[in-house]
Every structure is written in structure tokens, then in C-alpha cells.
Amino acid sequence: MSRDDEWAGWARDFQGSPAEGDAATPAAMLAQVRRETWKQRRAYLWEALACVFLIAFYVVMMGRLRATWFVVMASANFVFAALWMGYLTHTLRGTWSAAGADARTFVALARSRRAAEHRWFRFSRAITAAMLLFVVAWAPFVLRARWERYAAEPWRAVVGFGAVLLIGVAAMVHQTRRLERAGRELAALDAAAGE
């Protein structure tokens, strides 16, 4: 197999069937990797900002609401945010640099990114499920602490707990889909590298 045929094969695998022949050039493949690198950095930044917002929200609310049940929930969320960012950072190690100008380096980087993505979504789904279980276990304490308010206005409990559960379940569905997609892409990369 010639070098041009190899590049064309990798381009078909990772970019779809290119309409133009220049999509199979090393420069085009490197540009694709750089776009993926920027996308990965942007996603990481959003995750970090979400954790900062979560922590800031609970710090402000703890200043206003000093109830024991709320301090427990805030503390659990601090641990959740630390585990979330710690594992994400750990998982993405070694996947930040753009590939060199050869197919093997491109495939190795693409594979390591898909493997990291697969590990990340497996972890994020598990920690989201753990957080939902915590909310279910925590709910009776909140109901007891705020029983008068919830008895007078039951919609508050339905909206509050319902929203949390809805968001958690939606996140788990999204994470499951992304996990399956990363698994398929990883399998395709492994199959392509084995040929």
C-alpha cells in the first residue's frame, strides 16, 4: 500500500468519504486533529466553569441558609465537583497535544482520545447515578425539615425534587448515548489499526 493510499484510507475512516482529494492530505488530517483538540479544550473549560458555578452557588447559599440538611447537600456537591474535575483531568492526560504529520500518530491520538472519552462517560454516568441515589436518600430529611412549607404548597416538593430527578435522568441518558458512541468509535479505530 502506498503512502497516498494509506492517507486516503485514514481520511475515509475518520472524516467520512471526502468529496475532494485534498481532504486526505496530512495537512487536512492535522487540521482535523487540531479542531478536535480545540473542541476538547472547550468542553473541559465548560466542565470546569460548571463546577466553579456549582461551588459558588453552594457557598453563597450556605451563607444565607444555615440549615443542617443544606450543609450536608452542599458538602456532598463539593465532593461531587472535586471527583468530577479530578477524574476528568486524570482521564484526559496525554490527549491534549495535536498529532504529528503521519497516520500512525494521528490514529494513536484519536484512539487515546476515544478511550479517554469512553472512560469519562462511564465514570460520569456512574457518579451521576450515585448523586441521584444521594438525593433520594437525602429527600426524607429535607421533607421533614420543611414539612410545613411542602404541606402548604405541595407543588414545591414536586417541582424541586422532580426537576432534580429529571435533570439527573436526562444527564444519564445523554451520558449513555455518548458512552455508546465512544465505544463504537473506539472499536472502529481498533479494527482500522488491526488491518
TORLOPA-77364 format. One record per residue: y, z, x of N, C-alpha, C in turn; residue in one letter. Coordinates in pm, whole numbers, m for minus. Example, Ala and Ser with C-alpha at 12.3 -4.5 7.8 and 13.67 -1.06 7.14 Angstrom:
+--------+--------+--------+--------+--------+--------+--------+--------+--------+---------+
|    n.v |    n.w |    n.u |   ca.v |   ca.w |   ca.u |    c.v |    c.w |    c.u | residuo |
+--------+--------+--------+--------+--------+--------+--------+--------+--------+---------+
|   m569 |    780 |   1319 |   m450 |    780 |   1230 |   m330 |    780 |   1320 |       A |
|   m225 |    708 |   1285 |   m106 |    714 |   1367 |      3 |    787 |   1290 |       S |
+--------+--------+--------+--------+--------+--------+--------+--------+--------+---------+
This chain:
+--------+--------+--------+--------+--------+--------+--------+--------+--------+---------+
|    n.v |    n.w |    n.u |   ca.v |   ca.w |   ca.u |    c.v |    c.w |    c.u | residuo |
+--------+--------+--------+--------+--------+--------+--------+--------+--------+---------+
|   m118 |      0 |     85 |      0 |      0 |      0 |    123 |      0 |     89 |       M |
|    218 |    m88 |     62 |    339 |    m94 |    142 |    436 |     16 |    100 |       S |
|    533 |     40 |    185 |    632 |    144 |    157 |    711 |    112 |     29 |       R |
|    743 |    m17 |      8 |    815 |    m57 |   m114 |    731 |    m31 |   m238 |       D |
|    601 |    m60 |   m231 |    513 |    m33 |   m345 |    503 |    117 |   m373 |       D |
|    500 |    197 |   m265 |    494 |    342 |   m281 |    619 |    393 |   m353 |       E |
|    737 |    345 |   m309 |    861 |    387 |   m372 |    864 |    346 |   m519 |       W |
|    821 |    225 |   m548 |    820 |    177 |   m686 |    728 |    263 |   m772 |       A |
|    613 |    302 |   m718 |    520 |    388 |   m791 |    579 |    525 |   m821 |       G |
|    642 |    585 |   m720 |    704 |    716 |   m741 |    819 |    705 |   m841 |       W |
|    894 |    598 |   m833 |   1006 |    581 |   m928 |    954 |    572 |  m1070 |       A |
|    845 |    499 |  m1092 |    788 |    489 |  m1226 |    741 |    626 |  m1274 |       R |
|    679 |    703 |  m1186 |    626 |    835 |  m1224 |    736 |    933 |  m1261 |       D |
|    847 |    933 |  m1186 |    947 |   1038 |  m1201 |   1073 |    995 |  m1274 |       F |
|   1094 |    867 |  m1290 |   1215 |    822 |  m1358 |   1183 |    734 |  m1475 |       Q |
|   1061 |    714 |  m1509 |   1024 |    618 |  m1611 |   1020 |    480 |  m1548 |       G |
|    989 |    380 |  m1622 |    985 |    245 |  m1566 |   1128 |    194 |  m1550 |       S |
|   1174 |    179 |  m1427 |   1311 |    138 |  m1407 |   1332 |     m6 |  m1451 |       P |
|   1445 |    m30 |  m1513 |   1478 |   m166 |  m1556 |   1526 |   m248 |  m1438 |       A |
|   1586 |   m181 |  m1341 |   1637 |   m252 |  m1225 |   1557 |   m211 |  m1103 |       E |
|   1538 |   m304 |  m1011 |   1458 |   m277 |   m892 |   1518 |   m173 |   m800 |       G |
|   1651 |   m158 |   m802 |   1713 |    m63 |   m708 |   1689 |     82 |   m746 |       D |
|   1632 |    110 |   m868 |   1602 |    249 |   m906 |   1490 |    305 |   m822 |       A |
|   1414 |    218 |   m752 |   1302 |    264 |   m671 |   1342 |    286 |   m526 |       A |
|   1467 |    273 |   m494 |   1509 |    290 |   m355 |   1515 |    438 |   m320 |       T |
|   1503 |    468 |   m191 |   1515 |    609 |   m151 |   1648 |    670 |   m193 |       P |
|   1755 |    592 |   m186 |   1886 |    645 |   m224 |   1889 |    684 |   m372 |       A |
|   1829 |    602 |   m458 |   1825 |    633 |   m601 |   1740 |    756 |   m629 |       A |
|   1628 |    767 |   m558 |   1542 |    884 |   m577 |   1613 |   1011 |   m529 |       M |
|   1683 |   1000 |   m417 |   1756 |   1115 |   m365 |   1868 |   1154 |   m462 |       L |
|   1933 |   1056 |   m523 |   2036 |   1085 |   m622 |   1976 |   1160 |   m741 |       A |
|   1856 |   1121 |   m782 |   1787 |   1189 |   m892 |   1758 |   1335 |   m855 |       Q |
|   1712 |   1357 |   m732 |   1685 |   1494 |   m688 |   1814 |   1575 |   m684 |       V |
|   1922 |   1514 |   m640 |   2050 |   1586 |   m638 |   2096 |   1621 |   m778 |       R |
|   2073 |   1532 |   m875 |   2108 |   1564 |  m1014 |   2024 |   1682 |  m1063 |       R |
|   1895 |   1680 |  m1028 |   1808 |   1793 |  m1067 |   1855 |   1922 |  m1001 |       E |
|   1899 |   1912 |   m876 |   1948 |   2031 |   m805 |   2071 |   2088 |   m876 |       T |
|   2164 |   2000 |   m913 |   2285 |   2045 |   m985 |   2247 |   2105 |  m1120 |       W |
|   2154 |   2043 |  m1190 |   2108 |   2094 |  m1319 |   2045 |   2232 |  m1304 |       K |
|   1965 |   2250 |  m1198 |   1902 |   2379 |  m1173 |   2007 |   2486 |  m1142 |       Q |
|   2106 |   2452 |  m1061 |   2212 |   2548 |  m1029 |   2292 |   2586 |  m1152 |       R |
|   2322 |   2487 |  m1236 |   2397 |   2513 |  m1359 |   2318 |   2605 |  m1452 |       R |
|   2188 |   2579 |  m1467 |   2104 |   2663 |  m1552 |   2097 |   2807 |  m1498 |       A |
|   2088 |   2820 |  m1366 |   2085 |   2953 |  m1305 |   2216 |   3027 |  m1331 |       Y |
|   2328 |   2955 |  m1318 |   2458 |   3016 |  m1342 |   2470 |   3064 |  m1487 |       L |
|   2422 |   2985 |  m1582 |   2426 |   3027 |  m1723 |   2342 |   3152 |  m1745 |       W |
|   2225 |   3158 |  m1683 |   2141 |   3277 |  m1696 |   2213 |   3400 |  m1639 |       E |
|   2276 |   3382 |  m1523 |   2348 |   3494 |  m1460 |   2465 |   3539 |  m1548 |       A |
|   2540 |   3444 |  m1601 |   2653 |   3479 |  m1688 |   2607 |   3548 |  m1815 |       L |
|   2494 |   3505 |  m1870 |   2441 |   3570 |  m1990 |   2403 |   3715 |  m1960 |       A |
|   2344 |   3740 |  m1843 |   2308 |   3877 |  m1806 |   2433 |   3962 |  m1783 |       C |
|   2534 |   3904 |  m1718 |   2660 |   3977 |  m1698 |   2723 |   4011 |  m1832 |       V |
|   2726 |   3915 |  m1925 |   2781 |   3940 |  m2057 |   2704 |   4051 |  m2129 |       F |
|   2571 |   4046 |  m2122 |   2488 |   4147 |  m2186 |   2520 |   4286 |  m2131 |       L |
|   2526 |   4297 |  m2000 |   2556 |   4426 |  m1938 |   2696 |   4473 |  m1974 |       I |
|   2795 |   4383 |  m1968 |   2932 |   4420 |  m2003 |   2941 |   4466 |  m2148 |       A |
|   2871 |   4395 |  m2238 |   2870 |   4433 |  m2379 |   2819 |   4576 |  m2396 |       F |
|   2706 |   4607 |  m2333 |   2649 |   4740 |  m2350 |   2733 |   4847 |  m2282 |       Y |
|   2798 |   4816 |  m2171 |   2885 |   4915 |  m2106 |   3003 |   4948 |  m2198 |       V |
|   3066 |   4845 |  m2255 |   3178 |   4868 |  m2347 |   3133 |   4946 |  m2470 |       V |
|   3020 |   4905 |  m2527 |   2971 |   4972 |  m2648 |   2927 |   5115 |  m2620 |       M |
|   2874 |   5142 |  m2500 |   2835 |   5280 |  m2468 |   2958 |   5369 |  m2458 |       M |
|   3073 |   5311 |  m2419 |   3196 |   5388 |  m2417 |   3243 |   5425 |  m2557 |       G |
|   3211 |   5342 |  m2654 |   3254 |   5365 |  m2792 |   3151 |   5442 |  m2874 |       R |
|   3025 |   5412 |  m2850 |   2916 |   5468 |  m2932 |   2824 |   5546 |  m2840 |       L |
|   2830 |   5676 |  m2847 |   2755 |   5760 |  m2754 |   2626 |   5814 |  m2814 |       R |
|   2574 |   5748 |  m2914 |   2451 |   5793 |  m2978 |   2332 |   5774 |  m2884 |       A |
|   2239 |   5866 |  m2889 |   2121 |   5862 |  m2801 |   2041 |   5734 |  m2821 |       T |
|   2023 |   5693 |  m2947 |   1945 |   5572 |  m2973 |   2009 |   5449 |  m2909 |       W |
|   2144 |   5448 |  m2904 |   2212 |   5332 |  m2847 |   2202 |   5333 |  m2694 |       F |
|   2209 |   5450 |  m2634 |   2195 |   5462 |  m2488 |   2056 |   5416 |  m2446 |       V |
|   1955 |   5450 |  m2524 |   1818 |   5407 |  m2494 |   1809 |   5254 |  m2502 |       V |
|   1867 |   5196 |  m2605 |   1865 |   5049 |  m2620 |   1941 |   4983 |  m2506 |       M |
|   2057 |   5036 |  m2471 |   2136 |   4980 |  m2362 |   2060 |   4989 |  m2230 |       A |
|   1998 |   5102 |  m2205 |   1921 |   5119 |  m2081 |   1806 |   5020 |  m2072 |       S |
|   1738 |   5000 |  m2184 |   1629 |   4902 |  m2187 |   1681 |   4762 |  m2159 |       A |
|   1798 |   4731 |  m2211 |   1857 |   4599 |  m2186 |   1903 |   4583 |  m2042 |       N |
|   1948 |   4690 |  m1978 |   1984 |   4682 |  m1836 |   1860 |   4649 |  m1752 |       F |
|   1750 |   4716 |  m1784 |   1624 |   4689 |  m1713 |   1580 |   4545 |  m1740 |       V |
|   1589 |   4503 |  m1864 |   1553 |   4367 |  m1904 |   1636 |   4264 |  m1824 |       F |
|   1767 |   4284 |  m1817 |   1853 |   4190 |  m1743 |   1820 |   4189 |  m1595 |       A |
|   1793 |   4304 |  m1537 |   1759 |   4311 |  m1395 |   1626 |   4240 |  m1367 |       A |
|   1526 |   4264 |  m1451 |   1398 |   4195 |  m1434 |   1415 |   4044 |  m1452 |       L |
|   1493 |   4006 |  m1551 |   1516 |   3864 |  m1582 |   1575 |   3792 |  m1462 |       W |
|   1685 |   3843 |  m1410 |   1752 |   3775 |  m1298 |   1673 |   3790 |  m1168 |       M |
|   1611 |   3904 |  m1150 |   1531 |   3923 |  m1029 |   1414 |   3826 |  m1021 |       G |
|   1343 |   3812 |  m1132 |   1228 |   3721 |  m1130 |   1272 |   3576 |  m1125 |       Y |
|   1381 |   3542 |  m1193 |   1431 |   3405 |  m1186 |   1469 |   3368 |  m1043 |       L |
|   1539 |   3457 |   m975 |   1578 |   3433 |   m837 |   1455 |   3421 |   m748 |       T |
|   1360 |   3509 |   m767 |   1236 |   3505 |   m690 |   1159 |   3375 |   m714 |       H |
|   1151 |   3333 |   m839 |   1075 |   3214 |   m874 |   1137 |   3087 |   m816 |       T |
|   1268 |   3081 |   m812 |   1336 |   2959 |   m766 |   1353 |   2951 |   m615 |       L |
|   1306 |   3052 |   m543 |   1323 |   3047 |   m397 |   1255 |   2922 |   m341 |       R |
|   1320 |   2857 |   m249 |   1262 |   2740 |   m185 |   1275 |   2611 |   m264 |       G |
|   1348 |   2614 |   m377 |   1359 |   2492 |   m458 |   1503 |   2442 |   m468 |       T |
|   1593 |   2498 |   m389 |   1735 |   2465 |   m405 |   1777 |   2340 |   m328 |       W |
|   1712 |   2311 |   m218 |   1761 |   2201 |   m133 |   1718 |   2066 |   m189 |       S |
|   1803 |   1966 |   m163 |   1769 |   1829 |   m202 |   1667 |   1775 |   m103 |       A |
|   1585 |   1684 |   m151 |   1477 |   1630 |    m68 |   1532 |   1535 |     36 |       A |
|   1451 |   1513 |    138 |   1484 |   1413 |    238 |   1464 |   1274 |    180 |       G |
|   1469 |   1175 |    264 |   1466 |   1037 |    216 |   1325 |    978 |    223 |       A |
|   1223 |   1055 |    192 |   1090 |    996 |    186 |   1017 |   1047 |     62 |       D |
|    919 |    973 |     21 |    850 |   1001 |   m105 |    775 |   1134 |   m101 |       A |
|    714 |   1167 |     11 |    636 |   1291 |     19 |    726 |   1414 |      0 |       R |
|    842 |   1412 |     62 |    934 |   1525 |     48 |    983 |   1535 |    m96 |       T |
|   1012 |   1420 |   m155 |   1057 |   1419 |   m295 |    951 |   1477 |   m387 |       F |
|    828 |   1435 |   m369 |    719 |   1483 |   m454 |    696 |   1633 |   m432 |       V |
|    700 |   1676 |   m306 |    680 |   1819 |   m278 |    787 |   1904 |   m345 |       A |
|    914 |   1859 |   m338 |   1021 |   1934 |   m401 |   1008 |   1930 |   m553 |       L |
|    978 |   1812 |   m607 |    961 |   1800 |   m752 |    848 |   1891 |   m800 |       A |
|    738 |   1897 |   m724 |    625 |   1981 |   m762 |    662 |   2129 |   m755 |       R |
|    733 |   2169 |   m648 |    770 |   2310 |   m637 |    866 |   2351 |   m748 |       S |
|    954 |   2259 |   m788 |   1045 |   2290 |   m899 |    970 |   2302 |  m1031 |       R |
|    876 |   2213 |  m1057 |    798 |   2223 |  m1181 |    713 |   2349 |  m1182 |       R |
|    655 |   2383 |  m1065 |    573 |   2505 |  m1058 |    660 |   2629 |  m1082 |       A |
|    781 |   2630 |  m1025 |    873 |   2742 |  m1047 |    914 |   2750 |  m1194 |       A |
|    941 |   2634 |  m1253 |    978 |   2631 |  m1394 |    863 |   2681 |  m1481 |       E |
|    741 |   2643 |  m1447 |    623 |   2688 |  m1523 |    608 |   2840 |  m1513 |       H |
|    619 |   2894 |  m1391 |    610 |   3040 |  m1373 |    722 |   3109 |  m1449 |       R |
|    843 |   3053 |  m1442 |    959 |   3116 |  m1505 |    941 |   3123 |  m1657 |       W |
|    902 |   3014 |  m1720 |    890 |   3016 |  m1866 |    772 |   3101 |  m1911 |       F |
|    668 |   3112 |  m1831 |    558 |   3202 |  m1865 |    609 |   3347 |  m1861 |       R |
|    687 |   3380 |  m1757 |    744 |   3514 |  m1745 |    845 |   3542 |  m1855 |       F |
|    937 |   3447 |  m1880 |   1043 |   3472 |  m1978 |    984 |   3488 |  m2118 |       S |
|    878 |   3415 |  m2148 |    814 |   3432 |  m2279 |    751 |   3572 |  m2288 |       R |
|    687 |   3616 |  m2181 |    624 |   3749 |  m2182 |    727 |   3860 |  m2192 |       A |
|    837 |   3848 |  m2120 |    938 |   3956 |  m2123 |   1013 |   3955 |  m2256 |       I |
|   1030 |   3837 |  m2315 |   1093 |   3831 |  m2448 |   1002 |   3898 |  m2551 |       T |
|    871 |   3873 |  m2542 |    777 |   3939 |  m2633 |    781 |   4091 |  m2612 |       A |
|    789 |   4135 |  m2487 |    797 |   4279 |  m2460 |    925 |   4338 |  m2519 |       A |
|   1034 |   4264 |  m2508 |   1160 |   4313 |  m2563 |   1152 |   4321 |  m2716 |       M |
|   1088 |   4222 |  m2779 |   1072 |   4227 |  m2924 |    986 |   4346 |  m2966 |       L |
|    881 |   4375 |  m2888 |    798 |   4492 |  m2918 |    879 |   4621 |  m2903 |       L |
|    967 |   4624 |  m2803 |   1054 |   4740 |  m2787 |   1144 |   4756 |  m2909 |       F |
|   1200 |   4646 |  m2958 |   1288 |   4652 |  m3075 |   1211 |   4705 |  m3196 |       V |
|   1087 |   4658 |  m3213 |   1006 |   4705 |  m3325 |    979 |   4856 |  m3311 |       V |
|    949 |   4901 |  m3189 |    924 |   5044 |  m3167 |   1051 |   5127 |  m3181 |       A |
|   1164 |   5068 |  m3148 |   1293 |   5137 |  m3149 |   1352 |   5143 |  m3290 |       W |
|   1314 |   5049 |  m3377 |   1373 |   5038 |  m3511 |   1363 |   5167 |  m3593 |       A |
|   1251 |   5237 |  m3597 |   1247 |   5360 |  m3679 |   1350 |   5465 |  m3635 |       P |
|   1377 |   5474 |  m3507 |   1476 |   5571 |  m3459 |   1616 |   5533 |  m3505 |       F |
|   1646 |   5404 |  m3501 |   1776 |   5357 |  m3547 |   1789 |   5376 |  m3698 |       V |
|   1683 |   5343 |  m3770 |   1686 |   5362 |  m3916 |   1709 |   5508 |  m3951 |       L |
|   1643 |   5597 |  m3880 |   1660 |   5741 |  m3906 |   1801 |   5786 |  m3871 |       R |
|   1853 |   5739 |  m3758 |   1986 |   5781 |  m3714 |   2097 |   5728 |  m3806 |       A |
|   2074 |   5613 |  m3868 |   2179 |   5551 |  m3951 |   2132 |   5534 |  m4096 |       R |
|   2045 |   5625 |  m4141 |   1984 |   5609 |  m4272 |   2087 |   5602 |  m4385 |       W |
|   2190 |   5683 |  m4380 |   2288 |   5684 |  m4489 |   2355 |   5547 |  m4503 |       E |
|   2391 |   5488 |  m4391 |   2457 |   5356 |  m4393 |   2362 |   5249 |  m4444 |       R |
|   2238 |   5250 |  m4394 |   2142 |   5149 |  m4435 |   2099 |   5168 |  m4582 |       Y |
|   2092 |   5292 |  m4628 |   2056 |   5318 |  m4768 |   2168 |   5269 |  m4860 |       A |
|   2293 |   5288 |  m4818 |   2407 |   5245 |  m4900 |   2423 |   5093 |  m4897 |       A |
|   2395 |   5033 |  m4784 |   2412 |   4888 |  m4767 |   2289 |   4832 |  m4696 |       E |
|   2180 |   4810 |  m4770 |   2054 |   4765 |  m4707 |   2066 |   4631 |  m4634 |       P |
|   2162 |   4549 |  m4673 |   2179 |   4419 |  m4607 |   2208 |   4435 |  m4458 |       W |
|   2269 |   4549 |  m4419 |   2299 |   4571 |  m4276 |   2170 |   4575 |  m4194 |       R |
|   2070 |   4643 |  m4245 |   1942 |   4650 |  m4173 |   1875 |   4515 |  m4170 |       A |
|   1877 |   4445 |  m4284 |   1813 |   4313 |  m4291 |   1881 |   4216 |  m4195 |       V |
|   2013 |   4213 |  m4198 |   2087 |   4121 |  m4110 |   2072 |   4161 |  m3964 |       V |
|   2088 |   4289 |  m3935 |   2081 |   4335 |  m3795 |   1945 |   4312 |  m3732 |       G |
|   1842 |   4369 |  m3793 |   1708 |   4355 |  m3737 |   1655 |   4213 |  m3756 |       F |
|   1689 |   4152 |  m3868 |   1646 |   4015 |  m3892 |   1702 |   3918 |  m3789 |       G |
|   1829 |   3936 |  m3756 |   1892 |   3848 |  m3655 |   1826 |   3865 |  m3519 |       A |
|   1799 |   3989 |  m3481 |   1735 |   4014 |  m3352 |   1597 |   3950 |  m3348 |       V |
|   1520 |   3969 |  m3453 |   1386 |   3911 |  m3456 |   1390 |   3758 |  m3462 |       L |
|   1483 |   3703 |  m3538 |   1496 |   3559 |  m3547 |   1533 |   3498 |  m3412 |       L |
|   1628 |   3560 |  m3344 |   1667 |   3511 |  m3211 |   1550 |   3522 |  m3113 |       I |
|   1481 |   3634 |  m3116 |   1367 |   3653 |  m3027 |   1255 |   3553 |  m3051 |       G |
|   1223 |   3530 |  m3177 |   1116 |   3434 |  m3210 |   1160 |   3292 |  m3172 |       V |
|   1285 |   3258 |  m3201 |   1335 |   3125 |  m3163 |   1330 |   3106 |  m3011 |       A |
|   1366 |   3210 |  m2937 |   1360 |   3203 |  m2791 |   1216 |   3183 |  m2745 |       A |
|   1122 |   3253 |  m2807 |    982 |   3238 |  m2767 |    927 |   3100 |  m2800 |       M |
|    969 |   3042 |  m2912 |    926 |   2905 |  m2945 |    981 |   2808 |  m2841 |       V |
|   1109 |   2823 |  m2807 |   1169 |   2737 |  m2704 |   1098 |   2754 |  m2570 |       H |
|   1072 |   2878 |  m2532 |   1006 |   2904 |  m2405 |    865 |   2846 |  m2403 |       Q |
|    794 |   2853 |  m2514 |    659 |   2797 |  m2522 |    663 |   2646 |  m2505 |       T |
|    758 |   2581 |  m2570 |    771 |   2435 |  m2555 |    804 |   2396 |  m2412 |       R |
|    897 |   2469 |  m2351 |    933 |   2439 |  m2213 |    818 |   2467 |  m2117 |       R |
|    740 |   2571 |  m2145 |    623 |   2603 |  m2065 |    521 |   2490 |  m2072 |       L |
|    496 |   2441 |  m2192 |    401 |   2331 |  m2209 |    450 |   2204 |  m2139 |       E |
|    581 |   2175 |  m2151 |    636 |   2057 |  m2086 |    626 |   2068 |  m1934 |       R |
|    660 |   2185 |  m1881 |    649 |   2206 |  m1736 |    505 |   2193 |  m1690 |       A |
|    411 |   2241 |  m1771 |    269 |   2229 |  m1738 |    224 |   2084 |  m1733 |       G |
|    269 |   2005 |  m1832 |    235 |   1861 |  m1833 |    295 |   1790 |  m1711 |       R |
|    421 |   1821 |  m1680 |    485 |   1757 |  m1565 |    417 |   1798 |  m1434 |       E |
|    379 |   1923 |  m1425 |    310 |   1971 |  m1306 |    175 |   1904 |  m1291 |       L |
|    102 |   1890 |  m1401 |    m27 |   1821 |  m1396 |    m10 |   1674 |  m1355 |       A |
|     95 |   1609 |  m1407 |    121 |   1469 |  m1370 |    154 |   1456 |  m1222 |       A |
|    231 |   1552 |  m1170 |    265 |   1550 |  m1027 |    140 |   1571 |   m942 |       L |
|     55 |   1664 |   m983 |    m68 |   1690 |   m909 |   m158 |   1567 |   m912 |       D |
|   m167 |   1503 |  m1029 |   m250 |   1384 |  m1040 |   m194 |   1270 |   m955 |       A |
|    m62 |   1254 |   m956 |      0 |   1148 |   m875 |    m17 |   1173 |   m726 |       A |
|     m7 |   1299 |   m685 |    m21 |   1331 |   m544 |   m165 |   1316 |   m499 |       A |
|   m261 |   1331 |   m591 |   m402 |   1321 |   m557 |   m451 |   1177 |   m544 |       G |
|   m372 |   1082 |   m594 |   m414 |    942 |   m588 |   m404 |    886 |   m449 |       E |
+--------+--------+--------+--------+--------+--------+--------+--------+--------+---------+
